[in-house]
Amino acid sequence: MYGAPMLSSLHVSVSTPRLIADHKNIKPAINAVAESNSRARARARTRAVNDGISAIASSDPAQAEVTWQIVAGALAGVAPFVVAGIEFSKRIVRGAEEL
């Protein structure tokens, strides 16, 4: 238990004063605080995304039309990945045959 920070969902507490006095163990405490801050930011972003999705979902679904531009854009976005997948699978098969 000495030197290891104790993490909970609400706060970060240090198990002993030795952690602060021992310069080798300061880094884990700093990393724990940084990790806690990044988790808080991630939760805030998740809440913002969820609020945006719920606002869109509660709006009138008749307004959301799928136009030809959306379909063409989706196909144009997916097509390169399909082609790349086919080409890489050919390369993998060719490499397996050489072994």
C-alpha positions in Angstrom: 0.0 0.0 0.0 2.9 2.4 0.5 3.5 4.8 -2.4 0.5 3.8 -4.5 -2.3 6.3 -4.9 -5.8 5.1 -4.1 -8.3 6.0 -6.9 -12.0 6.3 -6.6 -14.6 7.7 -8.9 -14.9 10.9 -6.8 -11.4 11.8 -5.8 -7.8 10.9 -5.6 -6.3 10.3 -2.2 -2.7 9.6 -1.3 -2.2 6.5 1.0 0.8 7.9 2.9 2.9 11.1 3.3 5.8 9.0 2.1 4.5 9.3 -1.4 5.1 13.1 -1.4 8.5 12.8 0.3 9.9 10.1 -2.0 10.7 11.8 -5.3 10.5 8.4 -7.1 6.8 8.1 -6.3 5.6 11.6 -7.2 5.1 10.7 -10.8 2.4 8.0 -10.1 0.4 10.7 -8.1 0.7 13.2 -10.9 -0.3 10.6 -13.5 -3.3 9.7 -11.3 -4.5 13.3 -11.1 -4.0 13.7 -14.9 -5.9 10.5 -15.5 -8.7 11.7 -13.2 -8.9 15.0 -15.1 -9.0 13.3 -18.5 -11.8 11.0 -17.3 -13.8 14.1 -16.2 -13.3 15.7 -19.6 -14.3 12.5 -21.3 -17.5 12.3 -19.2 -18.3 15.9 -20.1 -17.8 15.2 -23.8 -20.0 12.1 -23.5 -22.7 14.1 -21.8 -22.5 16.8 -24.5 -22.8 14.2 -27.3 -25.7 12.4 -25.5 -27.5 15.7 -25.2 -27.0 16.5 -28.9 -28.2 13.0 -29.9 -31.3 13.2 -27.7 -32.1 16.7 -29.1 -31.8 15.3 -32.7 -33.8 12.2 -31.8 -36.6 14.2 -30.2 -36.9 16.5 -33.2 -39.5 15.8 -35.9 -38.3 12.7 -37.9 -40.1 14.0 -41.0 -37.5 16.7 -41.4 -34.7 14.2 -41.8 -34.8 13.4 -45.5 -32.3 11.1 -47.1 -31.4 12.9 -50.4 -29.4 11.7 -53.3 -26.5 13.9 -52.1 -26.4 12.0 -48.8 -26.5 8.6 -50.6 -23.8 9.6 -53.1 -21.6 11.0 -50.4 -21.9 7.8 -48.3 -21.0 5.7 -51.3 -18.1 8.0 -52.2 -16.9 7.7 -48.6 -17.1 4.0 -48.3 -15.8 3.0 -51.8 -12.1 3.6 -51.2 -12.2 1.4 -48.1 -13.9 -1.4 -49.9 -11.3 -1.2 -52.7 -8.5 -1.1 -50.2 -9.9 -4.2 -48.4 -10.1 -6.1 -51.7 -6.6 -5.2 -52.7 -5.0 -6.0 -49.3 -6.8 -9.3 -49.2 -5.3 -10.2 -52.6 -1.9 -9.2 -51.3 -2.3 -11.3 -48.1 -3.4 -14.4 -50.2 -0.4 -13.9 -52.5 1.9 -13.6 -49.5 0.5 -16.8 -48.0 1.0 -18.7 -51.2 4.7 -17.8 -51.3 5.3 -19.3 -47.9 
